[in-house]
Amino acid sequence: MLRYTLLRILGAIPTLLLVIALAFLMVHAAPGGPFDAERRLPPEVEANIAAKYHLDEPLPKQFARYLGGLLQGDLGPSYRYRDRTVSELIGSAFPNSLRIGALAILFALLVGISSGTYAALRQGTLTDRFVMGLSMTGISIPVFVIAPVLVLLFAVKLQWLPAGWTSTESVSRYVLPVITLALPQIAYIARLTRASMIDVLGRDFVRTARAQGLGTLRVVRVHALKPALLPVLSYMGPAIAGIITGSVVVEEIFGISGVGQQFVRGALNRDYTLVLGVVVFYATLIVAFNLIVDILYAVIDPRVRYR
């Protein structure tokens, strides 16, 4: 397992380099620059600013300099927030994204696995069709539609919850963002769990367990649940990284100062280093969570072995 883990980490390095190179070229190819708002400055001042941030150098040299900083754990300075580095901006925004993302993941797993298992046990019934119909609806409706509807209903009409991210720490401010993030994931997890559970319930070892007189609940909990969760586990690798990093739409609608909002501000302000820092951070999370998922495969299914 240790050898497999090291090989996966080494294999991820070219992928990360390709992602960084593409992101670097794309942000520099976009029209405008980080200091366009200061174009009225004298040319010599603009030249000094460009020299300070090495923007007057050729792109290959800028890229090599950026990679050198990454190897030392330095994501570079922010072009817009002059007194802060990119690492500080991501570090201050990530706890908000992490809290909301972790709650959304837990809620999605709990509801999605439960509803998917319940639908599988009642395959072909009205309950099964109802659950799968709701799941398809959750997949079809994007979060930029779900979020305003929830705000309109629970914040404006009923006035049960705050419409945005309040400055005071309270449970109520988490409810709408967490539900908005979790609903699409609940739909995907429920459908994956149902399909996998139906397949597992038809296997020989499950029929043997039932023949021994075990009840349905015990058969599902002890014998069927673990193998049925393998497709869900595969899906959760990139999904967890995306949720924890933060949904751009959700953070913008609810005014949450998270990683997604920092990415939007960096893109609008042509803050190259901030955009690149978020991309590197997101790509690293995806690689890490996919590796964790592969390792958990062997924990859940003893038949899986990595060499």
N, C-alpha and C positions, 0 to 999 in steps of 0.2 A: 504493500500500500504506500509506503514512504517513497519508493522508487517511482511509482505511478504519479504520486502527487508532485514530485520534483520535475518529472517529465512534462506534466501538464502546465506547471508554472513556466518552464522554459519554452514550451510551445506557445504560450500566450504572449510572449515578448514580441514576436513578429507581428501578431495581430494588433497589439497595442501601438506598435510603431507605425503600422499602416493607418490606424485610426487617427493618431496624432498628426501624421503627415497630411492626410486628407483634410482634417479640420483646419490645420495651419494654412493650407493653400486656399481653402474656401473663405476663411475670414479675411485673408489678405486680398483675395480677388473681388470681394464685395466693394461696391462704390463707396467713396467717402473714407474718412479716417477718424481716429479717436480725438483729434484736435480741430475738427472742422468748425466748431463753435468759436474758435479763437483765431479765425482766419484774418481778422483785422489787425493782428499783431504784426510788428515789423518783420520783414523776411529774416533778418539775422536772429530774432528771437525764436521764430519758428524753427530755424536751422539748429539752434542750440537745444530746443526741446526734442527735436528728432534725434539729435546726436546723443542726448542723455538717455533716451530709451532705445538707442541703436536702430531706429527706424530708417536711418539713412544708409544702412548696410544692405548688400544684396540679400535676397531671400534665402539662398542656401546658407549663408553665414548666420542670418537671424535664426534659422531653424536649428543649426548646429549649436548655437548659443542657448536656445531654449531647451534642447535635449540635455545639454550639459547641466543646466539648472535643475531639470527634472531628476537627473541621476543623484543630485544632492538633496532632493526633497523640496526644491524651491520652485513654486509655480509662478514666480515673478511678481512684479508690482502691478497694481491696478492703474490703468491710464486715467480713469475718471475719479476714483477715490484715492487721491494723491498720498494721503497719510496712512494707507492700509495696503497690505499685500493681498494677493488672491487667496492664499491659504487662510488668512484671517477672515476674509469675507465668507468663504465656504465654511470655515469652522464655526462662525457665529450663526450662519443660516441652517447648517445641517441639523442641529438638535431639534428645531421645529419640524423639519421634514421627517426626521427619524421618529419622533413621538407620534405624529399623525400617521405615518406610514406603518409603524409597528401595530398601532391600534387597528388600522384598516386591514392589515394582513390577518391578525388574529380573528377579527370579526368575519372576514371573508372565509377563512378556513372553517370556522365553527359553523356558520350558516350554510356554506356551500357543500361541505362534506355531509352534514346532517341531511339537508334536503335532497342531495343526490343519492344518498343511501336509501332514504325513505322512498324516493321515486323508483329506485331499482327493485326494492322489495315488493312494490305494487305495480310492476311493469304492465302496461297496457290498460290500466284503470284510469278513471277520470282524474284521480289525484296525480298520477304520473303525467298525464297530458297537461294538467294545470301547472305543475312545477316546471316542466320543460317549456311551456309557453311563456311563463315568467322569465325563465332563463334566456330564451331567445329575445324577448323584449329588452332585457338588461344588456345583452350584447349589442343590439341594434341601436339603442339610444346612446349617443355620445355624452360625455360628462359635461360638455358646455351647454347641454340642454337640461341634464339632470340637476345640476347645481342651481341655476336660476329658479327652476320649478320648486325645489326644496326650500329655497330662500323665500319665495313668494308665499308658499303654503305655511311653513312653520315659523317664519320670522315676521312676515308682513301681515298675513291674515290672522293666524292664531296667536302670534307674538309669544310663542313658547321658548324660542331660542334666539340668540343674537344673530344678526344677518352677516356679521363680519368677525374678524379676528380681534377680540377685545384685548386691551392692554393688561387687564387684571387676569390672573391665573384662576380659571374656573373650568369645571367639567363641561359646562354648556357650550363653551366656544369650540370644543373638539367634535361635537356631535355631527353637525352638518358636513364639515370637511371629511370626516372619517366615513360617514355613510356614502357620500358622493364618490370617494375613492374606492370604497369596498364594493359597491353595487355591480360594476362590470366584472370584477374578479369573482364575486359570488356566482354570477351567471356561468362563467367559464368553468369554475371549479365544480359546480353542480352537474354540468353536462359531462365533464370528464369522469367524475366519480360515478355517476349513473352508468355510463357505458362500461367502465372498467369493472364495476361491481356486478353487473349482469354477466359479464364474461367469467368472472371469478366464481360466481355462484353456480355456474354450470360445470365446473371442473370436478374431477374425480374425488379429490381430497375433501371437498365440501360435501359432496353426496355421501362420502363415507362417514363424515362427522354427523350428518343428519341421521344416517342409518343407525348410529350408536345411541340415538335418542336425545341428542343435544338440542336445546331450544334455538329458535331463530336468532334471538339476541346474542346468545353465547357463540353461535356459529359465526355470526358477522363480526363480533368483537374480537374473538380469539383467532379465527382461521381466515376470514375473508378480508378484513379491513386492511391489513398490512399490504398484501399483494395488490389490492385494488387501489391503493394510494400511490403506487409507483408512477402512473401517468401524471397525477397531480403534482407529485414531487418534481418531475421533469419540467412541468410548466412553471412551477413556482420559482425556479432559478432566476431567469430574467425578469419575471413579474415582481419579485421582491425588490430587486435592484431598482426597477422603474418606480415602484410605489414609494420606497424609502427616499430615493433621490428627489421625489416630489413631482406632482403633476403641475405642469405650467399653468393649465387652465384653472385648476382648483385653487392654486395659490394666488393667482391674479384675481379671481372672483371674490375670494374671501379675505384678500389683503394679508396673506400670510407671508412673512419674511423668511422664505425658505430657499433651497437651492434652485428650484425651478424659477422663482421670481428673479433671483440673481442672474440666471442665464438669460432671461428676457431682457433685463436691464443692460446686461453686457452686450447683447446683440444690437439693441437699439442705439447704444452709445458708441458702438464700434470699439468696445473695450476688448481688444484681441486676447489679452492674457486671461481675462476673466472667463470669456467664452471657452477658450482652450482648457482652462483649469477645470471647468465644470464637465467638459467632454472627457478629459482624462479621468476625473473622479468617477464619472458614470461608467466608463468602460472598465475601469478597475473593479468596480462593484459587480458588474456583470460577470467578469472572469472569476472573481472570488466566489460568488454565489453559485455559479455553474459547477465549480470545483467542489463546493460543499455538497451540492445536490448529488454529484457522482459518488462522493464518499458515503453519503447517507443511503444510497442505493444498496451498498454492500451491508449496511447495518440492518436495513429493513428486510432485504431479501438475501439470505445466506447463500443462495445459489450463485450470486454475482461475485466474481473474483476478478481482480485487476492484476495483470502481470506486466 
